[in-house]
Amino acid sequence: MRTYDISLTIRSELPVWPGDAPVSLERISKIEQGEAFNVTHINMGAHVGTHVDAPFHVLGDQATIDQLPLNLLTGRAYVLHLTDDVDLITAELLINAEIPPRTRRLLFRTRNSGLWTQGLKEFQTDYVGLAPDAAEYLVNRSVKLVGIDYLSIAPFGDSVPTHQILLEAGVVIVEGLNLSEVSQGRYTLYCLPIKIGGADGAPARAILVGV
């Protein structure tokens, strides 16, 4: 079985959502300068790189990241590979996509993943996102986890409705995946966000294991 690391490497050059603080990694203790240890200080937002959104992100009275059930974040998943001409994931597109029955965790590989392989350092506003009607469709199909290969599940400039629909239904959102090396098909997903008390999201290490 092959294991795929679908997490982005957190580094200072990593793009962040407009308005968020850039990633800062500072080594304050260095062995080559005579210190006993290498020690790094990190300054970054909760939604940097590969990360998980908690309901608290848009629903102020709902679960925070440390309260998410781990059984939703681990288990069988299906990777759906959409062609590069798809600019918006709609309900109509999903209806015709032949997603396997009883799929509970669905990850979208789109042309977004090519942005990571290109190493672009600037945030891209024309990424592929999930339309509100597609979010409704997934909720009605009882999907419990949705992942996408850019920094938001929703289209740029209209991010609230899609997030609300999914999070109000208890759907876990994973953003910032890199699926460039992953083919369409079934896998086992392991996605564990950092356990930060009271946070609306957190970076995660996510892997897929072939089945």
Secondary structure, 3 states (H helix, E strand, C coil): CCEEECCCCCCCCCCCCCCCCCCEEEEEECHHHCCCCCEEEEECCCCCCCEEECHHHCCCCCCCHHHCCHHHHEEEEEEEECCCCCCEECHHHHHCCCCCCCCCEEEEECCHHHHHHHCCCCCCCCCCEECHHHHHHHHHCCCCEEEECCCCCCCCCCCHHHHHHHHHCCCEEEECCCCCCCCCEEEEEEEEECCCCCCCEEEEEEEEEEC
